Amino acid sequence: MKPCNRYLWFVVVWGAIFWVGEVFAESFQIQPFPVVYPNEELLGSHMFYWEEVGENSPDQVLKKFLNGEFTSFGEARLFNRGYTESIWWFAFVLENSLDENNKVIFSPVGAAIKEGILYTFDENGELLLEQYSGFLYAGSERDMNSRINSYQVILPPLTQRFFLLKVDSRGLNTYIPFYLDGVNEYWEYEVKRTSIYGTVTGILLMATGLGLFFWFYFKESMYLAFAGYLISSLILILEEDGFLFLWVYGEYLGELSAIIIPLFSVLMSVFLLQFIHYFFRITPYGFFIKGKSVPLFYAIYLYALLVFLTFFLTESYSFNRYVNGFALLLSFINMMLVLYLTFSQFKKKGKITYFIFAALAVLIFGFSNYVLNLQGITDWHPLKPNGLIFGSIVNVIVLTIGLSHRYYQIRRDKDRLTVQMLEQERKTAQSIIQAQEKERQRIAKDLHDDLGGLLAMIKLKIDSILLNQKENGDNKTSLEETQKLMQMACHDLRFIAHELMPLEAAEKRLKTMVSEVLDLVKVQNKIKISYDIGDIPYLNIDTKINLFRIIKELLNNIIKHSEASEADIQVFFDNYDDSITLMVSDNGKGIPDEFIKNPNGGMGLSNLQKRVNYLKGQLHFDVNKNGTTVIVTVPFEKVDI
């Protein structure tokens, strides 16, 4: 190569090297951010980060920043490296071009910041201030006692300040959006945010209460799993935005922030998985231990316990990193399984499956986006205020409507089943009563036709003998006594036959039937019986016979068991309710409580209850020191004559 050509190449190469060096130097040029109207534009090329190597003092880190060892954020306002074991430093420069103090609020919004220390330096590199935040510090110990990590920054007139933020999130995620706001803008946003999250909290708590109500009412584990899913979702939502720390545990046990997101991500997903299994009645997946099937749920709960144990292993950064990171991955897998199981029920369960699937799709999309962001895989935010909140609210509303619909269906099915059971009981009672009436008719007919006829013939013979009997005192007396006994036997037979089947019951009114039997009872017993049978519309034979039997059963109980001297019977028709009311009272010793509570215990109450049920009526007992009153009310069924 000729000397001139060599010289030309030398100039070109060195020129290129010089140009690249200038570009490289410009890329690390520190441009102070002029703070006049605070806004989020700080979160672009004005911020830098550095992963700490070894142990460094703030002064040493500042020198590294000024020497260009930090990396620019570029156009992003979000720092996200997923789960790491490193301490990260962030640097930026603010400049106040006003001739008065300018007060702003700087916020690294990361839920997993264990310790965040903001160092402020002047133009000469002298450390002026240290401010603390992070969940290691109680709310009152932070620079600002707010839901997020926030620092008040006061810039004197026409000055420039250097800022270093040291963030310790070792073993945790590094999802940290950065904001810079004016004081008024900051608190206006906080009020708006608090209002939104307060509404979300109210909705989820109401839905949780509904789930617990269903659980207490139905005693089904599905509703308990639903309530657990809602509470876990609420805890995740509040923790992700710092409200759980602010409202619940921040002053007492801030270290809980290290485990809440991974722990309740697992719990939320497994509760939802259980809910879907119960809802669609799917046999739970599992594994075998010593020949016994163990549901997959138990393994997931054991892993949730492992996540909880990391709370006591705060210095095991590598262990915590992998345990907590896998917890989010496991939650994601559970959500995919939930979606798959719901999809598999399309053909079996019909429309309700499409309803549930739509709700789950929104939730799983939002939750997956949330998990992937925490893992540092993506920084995409299509749903506002975040995917977890949006997905949870839509899912909760839809599932609550679905459960309410299911509750309505179950109640309707139970009511229909109750009606069917009552109808079946009524049909059974009808069969029994009809069989009893048929048998009563047969016995009454046999008594009347056979035994009644035979007694009548015997009586005629005795009457004939008496007419032809000579004046033999002893024989005449015996025959007269026999005649009296025969009359009593005929009377008793007529009474028994009437009890078994009132003669001409189809043609007679209830008032006549009751009057006839009461006249017979008065002759047979010493008890004083009064009665008042009102004007009752024409009743069908079925209702009439059963009301007659009820009156007879109550009278028999009074005569046999009450030791009463008086009894009263009233039957009347209620035009307003279209019902017939029967009241039977006595002044006896009363019916024991055990028989009223258990009608099958005796005294004919079981048969009485069956007849009342058969007539679709109601039976009521009033027992006091003055005796017993039994009230029977049955609906009136009009009969066309």
WOPE-V80617 format. One record per run of one state. SS is the DSSP state (~ for helix, > for strand, _ for the rest). FROM is the first residue (numbers start at 1). LEN is the number of residues. Records with the same first field share a line. If there is no record, write none. Layout:
SS=FROM-LEN + FROM-LEN
This chain:
_=1-2 + 28-5 + 35-5 + 44-4 + 52-6 + 67-4 + 73-5 + 80-3 + 84-3 + 97-5 + 110-5 + 122-5 + 134-5 + 142-8 + 156-3 + 169-4 + 174-2 + 219-2 + 241-2 + 250-4 + 281-5 + 290-2 + 313-4 + 344-2 + 350-1 + 375-12 + 469-4 + 501-9 + 525-3 + 534-7 + 563-3 + 575-4 + 587-6 + 598-1 + 602-3 + 615-3 + 625-2 + 636-6
~=3-25 + 40-4 + 58-9 + 139-3 + 183-36 + 221-20 + 243-7 + 254-27 + 296-17 + 317-27 + 346-4 + 351-24 + 387-82 + 473-28 + 510-15 + 541-22 + 593-5 + 599-3 + 605-10
>=33-2 + 48-4 + 71-2 + 78-2 + 83-1 + 87-10 + 102-8 + 115-7 + 127-7 + 150-6 + 159-10 + 173-1 + 176-7 + 286-4 + 292-4 + 528-6 + 566-9 + 579-8 + 618-7 + 627-9
